Amino acid sequence: MPKIKIAVIGAGMAGLKAASTLHKVGMDVTVFEKSRGLGGRLASRRTESGHFNHGAQYVTARDPGFDAFLQQATQDNAAQKWHPDLHRGSPPDKVFSTPATHAGNLAEKQWYQGIPQMNKLIGPLVQPFEIKKQHRITSIEPITARTFMLHDDLDGEFGLFDGVIVSAPAPQSADLLRPLSSRFDPIDDVIIAPCWTVMAAFEKPLPTAFDAMLYPSPEISWAARSTQNNDIFHRRTPDHWVLHASPSWSRDHLEEDKERVIEKLLAALRTASGIKLPDLQTIQAHRWRYARTETPLGKSHLNGMNGRVIAAGDWCLGARVEAAWRSGQSAAHAMIETLIG
Ligand SMILES: Cc1cc2nc3c(=O)[nH]c(=O)nc-3n(C[C@H](O)[C@H](O)[C@H](O)COP(=O)(O)OP(=O)(O)OC[C@H]3O[C@@H](n4cnc5c(N)ncnc54)[C@H](O)[C@@H]3O)c2cc1C
């Protein structure tokens, strides 16, 4: 009997969790990813000064299944716990030049990061199924009631597939799914906030006792050393920091150019700190048009076309990597139920 053929669109946590679950039950899975790398918003960028984690900063688990995934990833050297000295938005004079101490650490105990970069967290899900990188899928064409052809932006055609899982952020999923069925209309109610991110490599360590700060200023919702670097007495140089602008600031400055965004967010950090920031070795900005879910779908996945086309992604359940993992798993189980019973 020929193998069941499934296409998964998107190689972030949701898509790869779905793909690996379907591969394990013997389906023939092909993943299509528009970018050059895997991981989606579990993102890392290489610069001349080293790597930055400029998307998700850390991962937590409430679901026992995801907790087990993180434990296994830790054993496989794909993840490790992170205990930053965390500061939650207090007056600036407390943020900088506070005597170095771990006593102020408010971080929850079970924070994990991918190692050596965040995108490595998806490593355990990458199995011997085909992954077609740099393939942006532009449409899903039903050929019969049970088969589908995919088209990409370079006029490529792929298929036929017996089922398709779409795991792009909600607005991009809606573009692909709206033409297929009104069952996907609820995706339009999902709201995802943008996030401007600045990656700065300072030549000398930033003189702060903290590795991570929540809302150090109205413009900045998160500022943190980009990679594990908690040894306050032996800070590595250059000192890599990632700044995330707040959702409202990001919305207000969505179309601004990168140079202006860098200028403004560095100025905000300078004002919050009240100090002269060390010289910069590298600085870059990245705009996440779809970063953190504000209004989720409220269910783990959405299906149409007799259960053969399924939408998944963090936006179904929330704003976290765990939500993406759970949604990908549940989409795969729904596909198995439809095609195998
Ligand atoms: C700045 C920022 C900070 C964050 N901080 C945290 C945090 O600290 N903790 C936490 O738990 N979560 C955090 N998140 C959220 C977390 O990153 C996401 O919840 C999670 O990574 C989403 O996974 P996903 O698989 O659903 O989507 P994505 O990771 O977005 O994956 C979707 C993939 O689909 C691909 N794609 C889209 N359209 C197409 C197409 N047409 N064809 C082919 N491929 C396509 C994309 O390139 C992408 O790789 C943060 C996100 C951002 C942006």
The ligand as a Tripos MOL2 file, in Angstrom:
@<TRIPOS>MOLECULE
LIG
   53    58     1     0     0
SMALL
NO_CHARGES

@<TRIPOS>ATOM
      1 C1         10.5750   38.7090   19.6400 C.3       1 LIG1
      2 C2          9.9200   37.4590   20.1570 C.ar      1 LIG1
      3 C3         10.0960   37.0680   21.4780 C.ar      1 LIG1
      4 C4          9.4960   35.8950   21.9430 C.ar      1 LIG1
      5 N1          9.7610   35.4830   23.2180 N.ar      1 LIG1
      6 C5          9.2770   34.2790   23.6260 C.ar      1 LIG1
      7 C6          9.6910   33.7250   24.8620 C.ar      1 LIG1
      8 O1         10.5390   34.2920   25.5630 O.2       1 LIG1
      9 N2          9.1550   32.5380   25.2460 N.ar      1 LIG1
     10 C7          8.2610   31.8430   24.4660 C.ar      1 LIG1
     11 O2          7.8360   30.7480   24.8560 O.2       1 LIG1
     12 N3          7.8850   32.3390   23.2760 N.ar      1 LIG1
     13 C8          8.3860   33.5250   22.8330 C.ar      1 LIG1
     14 N4          8.0380   34.0080   21.6050 N.ar      1 LIG1
     15 C9          7.0160   33.2920   20.8300 C.3       1 LIG1
     16 C10         7.5800   32.0280   20.1860 C.3       1 LIG1
     17 O3          8.7210   32.3310   19.4380 O.3       1 LIG1
     18 C11         6.4860   31.4340   19.2940 C.3       1 LIG1
     19 O4          5.3460   31.1850   20.0940 O.3       1 LIG1
     20 C12         6.8660   30.1190   18.6080 C.3       1 LIG1
     21 O5          8.2160   30.0630   18.2370 O.3       1 LIG1
     22 C13         5.9490   29.9610   17.3980 C.3       1 LIG1
     23 O6          6.1840   28.7410   16.7330 O.3       1 LIG1
     24 P1          5.3170   28.3680   15.4570 P.3       1 LIG1
     25 O7          5.8720   27.1130   14.9080 O.co2     1 LIG1
     26 O8          3.8690   28.4060   15.8080 O.co2     1 LIG1
     27 O9          5.5230   29.5830   14.4310 O.3       1 LIG1
     28 P2          6.8560   30.0950   13.7250 P.3       1 LIG1
     29 O10         8.0260   29.8850   14.6040 O.co2     1 LIG1
     30 O11         6.5670   31.4730   13.2670 O.co2     1 LIG1
     31 O12         7.0150   29.1170   12.4730 O.3       1 LIG1
     32 C14         6.2730   29.3010   11.2890 C.3       1 LIG1
     33 C15         7.1880   29.0120   10.1100 C.3       1 LIG1
     34 O13         6.4090   29.0740    8.9150 O.3       1 LIG1
     35 C16         7.2290   29.6400    7.9130 C.3       1 LIG1
     36 N5          6.2990   30.1320    6.8530 N.ar      1 LIG1
     37 C17         5.3970   31.1360    6.9450 C.ar      1 LIG1
     38 N6          4.7080   31.2530    5.7890 N.ar      1 LIG1
     39 C18         5.1940   30.2880    4.9600 C.ar      1 LIG1
     40 C19         4.8960   29.9000    3.6210 C.ar      1 LIG1
     41 N7          3.9450   30.5260    2.9090 N.pl3     1 LIG1
     42 N8          5.5850   28.8600    3.0640 N.ar      1 LIG1
     43 C20         6.5460   28.2200    3.7630 C.ar      1 LIG1
     44 N9          6.8890   28.5650    5.0470 N.ar      1 LIG1
     45 C21         6.2120   29.5670    5.6290 C.ar      1 LIG1
     46 C22         7.9820   30.7370    8.6330 C.3       1 LIG1
     47 O14         9.1460   31.1210    7.9140 O.3       1 LIG1
     48 C23         8.2910   30.0350    9.9500 C.3       1 LIG1
     49 O15         9.5500   29.3670    9.9120 O.3       1 LIG1
     50 C24         8.6550   35.1460   21.0920 C.ar      1 LIG1
     51 C25         8.5000   35.5340   19.7520 C.ar      1 LIG1
     52 C26         9.1430   36.6670   19.2850 C.ar      1 LIG1
     53 C27         9.0320   37.0220   17.8260 C.3       1 LIG1
@<TRIPOS>BOND
     1     1     2 1
     2     2     3 ar
     3     2    52 ar
     4     3     4 ar
     5     4     5 ar
     6     4    50 ar
     7     5     6 ar
     8     6     7 ar
     9     6    13 1
    10     7     8 2
    11     7     9 ar
    12     9    10 ar
    13    10    11 2
    14    10    12 ar
    15    12    13 ar
    16    13    14 ar
    17    14    15 1
    18    14    50 ar
    19    15    16 1
    20    16    17 1
    21    16    18 1
    22    18    19 1
    23    18    20 1
    24    20    21 1
    25    20    22 1
    26    22    23 1
    27    23    24 1
    28    24    25 2
    29    24    26 1
    30    24    27 1
    31    27    28 1
    32    28    29 2
    33    28    30 1
    34    28    31 1
    35    31    32 1
    36    32    33 1
    37    33    34 1
    38    33    48 1
    39    34    35 1
    40    35    36 1
    41    35    46 1
    42    36    37 ar
    43    36    45 ar
    44    37    38 ar
    45    38    39 ar
    46    39    40 ar
    47    39    45 ar
    48    40    41 1
    49    40    42 ar
    50    42    43 ar
    51    43    44 ar
    52    44    45 ar
    53    46    47 1
    54    46    48 1
    55    48    49 1
    56    50    51 ar
    57    51    52 ar
    58    52    53 1
@<TRIPOS>SUBSTRUCTURE
     1 LIG1         1 GROUP 0 **** ****
